[in-house]
Amino acid sequence: MLARILLLLIALAIGVGVVVWVVRYQPFGPGDALGSPLPSAHTAAAGWQAGPTAPFARLEMATAVLGGRIWMAGGFNPDGTATDEVAILDPGTGEWTDGPRLPAAVHHAALAADGDQLFLIGGYLGSTGEATDRVHVLDPADGVWETGPSLPEPRAAGAATHDGTRIVYGGGVGPDGVRDDVFVLADDEWALIGALTRTREHLAATSDGEGRVWFMGGRQGGLDRNVGDVDLVESSSISLLATLTPRGGVAAFFAPQLGACLTGGEAPSFAFATVECVDATGRVTAVQDMLQRRHGHGAAVIDGIAYLLLGGEEPGLSASATVDTLDLGE
């Protein structure tokens, strides 16, 4: 009888779209630079599928969702040159189109959407390679990037998202090196609300749109100084929530049933295909590896489908045109 019950439970699990195992474990310590993957963090069913391939390869572009479409701004071409191009993916049709060009070529910027406009924040200028404090705002109806409120100081390789009422930006590289500052943009003015658990750049941010922001992963300089910190921001409170597999060059998305999901990244000798999620309680869930290893990629969710876009398969300057998708079963 017990064997029959177990077989029935397995059959039911296989029939579910995305099957994950919840894993509780002892987090890596704050001093760890590299750690082992989550123990027993394997999923029981396939999920990731190939999405609409882009007509170009790119990495380190800024990515956000607005108007049911995925916007990607700036980044590196495969030859290492920075671009001012904006690419738009319409998931409904699978078509790629061009958006309004940026005022200048930029890479390692952050992009956030408040539901009406896009905010391109910081990054390295392609002309000088220096971090910038510039913020550019796009209303798609107008089709022109306008100058927005500048960051308090230059930042690149930081992360940003919209928490439902504010744009929240954290980490990155500033004039004095890697930073831990967390800024919020409200009423057209940036304000410092606190600091991440430790300095880091090449990190990711995502939000539930209800006041919570997760800052995830990143590194403190070289590829051998990756961290797996997950800091949760609520109002002006910032706290360490969990520690995942250390990796930088990451992207993140939010799924209601999983929480904030950290994807890809790079170590000194390889890129990651790892996907790990953590909810607001600190519960960690391991999702099946994506189809392709990626770093410097984009992540987005539209209509219950997660998209992981472009990025590199190898550490450093490598770029692809492929897209992975996952039906989250919402």
N, C-alpha and C positions, 0 to 999 in steps of 0.2 A: 504494500500500500504506500509506504513512504517513497519507494522508488517511482511509483506512478505519479505521486504528487510533485516530486522533483522534476520529472519529465514534463509535466503540464506547465510548471512555472517557467521552465526553460523555453518551451514553445511560445508561451505568452510574451516573454521578453524579446524573443527574436522577431515577433510581429510588430513591435513598437518601432516607430521611425528612427529615433535617435536613442540609443541605450548607453547609459554611462554608469560607472561605479563611483559611489561617493567614498572618498578616502580621507580618513583622519590620520594625522601623522605629526611627529614632532618637527616643527619648523627648523630650518637652518638658522644658525646663530647669526647675529648682526655682523660678525667679522668675516663670515664666509664669502669668498668670491665666486667659487664654483661649487656646485653640489650635485648629488645624484638625482636622477629623475624620481618622481613620486613612486613609492613602492606599490606594486600591483595595480598600476594606473592604466589598465587596458580596457577598452570598451568592447562590448560583445556583439556589436552589429555595425555594418557599413553605413556610412552617412554622407561623406564628402563626395561631391560630384564636380565634373569639369564645367565651368561657366563660360560666358562669352569672351573669347580671347580678344585682347586689345590689338589695334593695328600698329602698335609701337611697343617697345620695351622701356621700362623706366623703374627707378627706385628713389627712395627718400623724398617722395612727394607728400604733400599734405592732403588729407582725405576727410570728407564729411558728407552727410546726407542732407539734402534740401529739396523739397518739392517732389519727393518720390524718386529722386535720381541721386547717383553717387558722383560727387565732384572731387577731382584730384588736381591740385595746383602745384606748379613748379616741379622740382626734383632734378635728378640726374638722368641724362641720356646714357646709353651704354658706353659712349666714348669718354665719359667723365665731365662733359660740359653741362652746365646748369641751364635750365629752360624757364621761359616765362609762359609756357603753354598751360592751358587749362583743358582737361579732358572730362567728359561727362558720359557716364554709362546709364542708360535707361534699362533697368532690369525687365521691364514689361515687354520690351521689344528685342532686347539684347544688342541694341545699336549704340555705337560710340559716336559722339559728336564733339566739336570744339566749342569751348566756352570763351568768354572775353579774356584776352591775354592780360597777364599781370603787368603792373607798371615797370617791373624789373625782373630779371631772372633770379630765382632764389631756390635754395634747397634746405632741407631740415627745418622748414617752417611748420607751424601748426595751423589747422583749419577747424573752425567750429561754426555751427549754425544755430541760430536762435529761433528758427521756424519761419523767419521772414528774410533774413540776410545771412551772408557768409562773412566770416571774419578771418582773414589771413594774418597770422601773428608771428612776428620775428623771423628767424631763419638766418642762413648765411647768404649774403649777396653774391651772385655769380660773378660780378665785376671785380670784387675785391677779396672775396672769401671771408669777410669779416661779419660777425654777428650784428644784427640790426634791431632797433627798437620799433621799427615801423609796423603799423597795423593798417591793413587795407580792408575796406568793407564793400561788398557787392550786393546790390539788390538786383536779382535776375531780371526784374521788369525793366530796369533802367539799362542794364548791360554794361555798366561802367564801374570800375574799381575806384572808390573814393578813399581819401585819407581819413583814417579813424584815430581814436585816442592812442598815442604812443605808449608802449610799455614804460615802466619807470626807468629801465635801463636795457641795453641790448641783451637779447637771448636767442639762442639757436639750439636745436635738438631737444627742446622742451616739449610738453604735451598740453593739449587744451581740449575742453569739451563744454557743453552747456548743461547746467544742472536743473533746468526748468525755469530759472529766473535770472541766472547770472552765467557769464562765461568764466570758467576757472582755468588758470594756467599755472603749471608747476614745473620746477626743475629746469634743466637746460644748462647751456654754457654761457656765461657772462664775461665781462671784462676781467674779472678776477678768477676765472676758472669755473669749475662745475658748481652749480648752485642748488639750494634746497628751498628757495622761496616759493610760496604759493600766493598768487595774485588773483583777484576777482575783478571783473568789469561790470559795474552797475552804474546806471545814470551817467554813462559816457565818461567814467573816471575809474582808473585802476586803483585798487587798494590792496595792501599787503595784509593777509589774514593769518599768516603763520609759516611754518616750515615743514617739509617732509621729514621722515624719520632720519634720513641722511641724504647728503648731496647725491644727485644722479642726473644723467642725461641719456638720450636715446631711449626714453621711457615711453609709456603709453598711458592714455587716460580715456575713461568711458563713464557714462552716467546712466542712472535709471530715469532721468528726467523729473524726478520727484525730490530733488534736493541732495542726493548722494552722488559723490564722485569717487571713483577708484583710480589711484595712480599706481601703475603696475610695472615691475621690472625696471630695466635700465642698466646703466653702468657708471662707474666713477672715473672713467678715463679710457684706458685700453680695453681690448676684448677679454683680457684676463682679469678684469675687475667688475664682472657682472654681478648684479644683485637680483634677488627675487622678492624684494619687499612689495607688499600691497598695502598702501596707505588709504584709509577711508576719510573723506572730507564730508562733513555735515555741518552746515552753517559755518561757524568759525572754528570748529573742532577738527583736528587732524590726528589720527591715531593709526598705529600699526595694526593691521587686521590679520594678516597671514603672511607666510613666506612660501613662494613657489620656486620652481626650478630657476636658478639665476640665469638671466639672459638679457641682452640689450638689443637694440634695433628691432623692437617689437611693435605690435599693433594690438588693439583691444576692441571688443564689442560687448554690448550688454544684451542678455537674454533673460526674460523674467524667471524662467524655471531653473536657470543655472547661476545667474548673477553676472559678474564681470568676468569676461573670458580673455585670457592672455594668449596670444598666438605668435608662433615663430620666434625669430631672434637669431643671434649669432654668437658663437664662441670662437676662440682663436683658430680652430681647425675645421669647423663645420657650421652649417646653419641648422636651425631647428624646424621640425614639423610638429612640435608639441603644442597642444591646446589644453590649458588648465583654467578652471573657473572657480571663483569664490563669491559667495553671496554676502549680504550685509551682516550675517551672524558669524562669518568666518568659516563656514562649511566649504570644503574644497571638493571639486568634482573634476575628474579627468575625462576628457572627451577624446574620441578617436583622433589620431594624427591626421593632419591635412594631407592632401595628395602630394603636395610639393613642399620641400623645405623653402622657407622664405625669411628674409630680413629686409628692413627698409621698405616694407609693404604697407598697404592700406587695409582697413577693416571697416565693415559697415553692415547694418541690418535693415532690410526693407521687407515689409509684409511677411515677417516670420522666417525670412531666409537670410542667413549670414553669408557675407561675401568677403573673401580674402583676395587681395588684388596686387598683381605684379610683384615688385621686389626682386631680390637676388637669391639664387640657389646656393651660392658659395659666399664665404665671408669677403668683405671688401666690395670692390666695384664689379658687381655682376647684376644683370637685370634680365627680367623675363616679361612676357606679355600675357601670361596665363592668369586665370581666375579660378578659385575653388569656391563652391557653394555648399551650404548645409541647410537642409530643411529642419528648423528648430521644433516643428510640431506644435506651434502655438495655436 
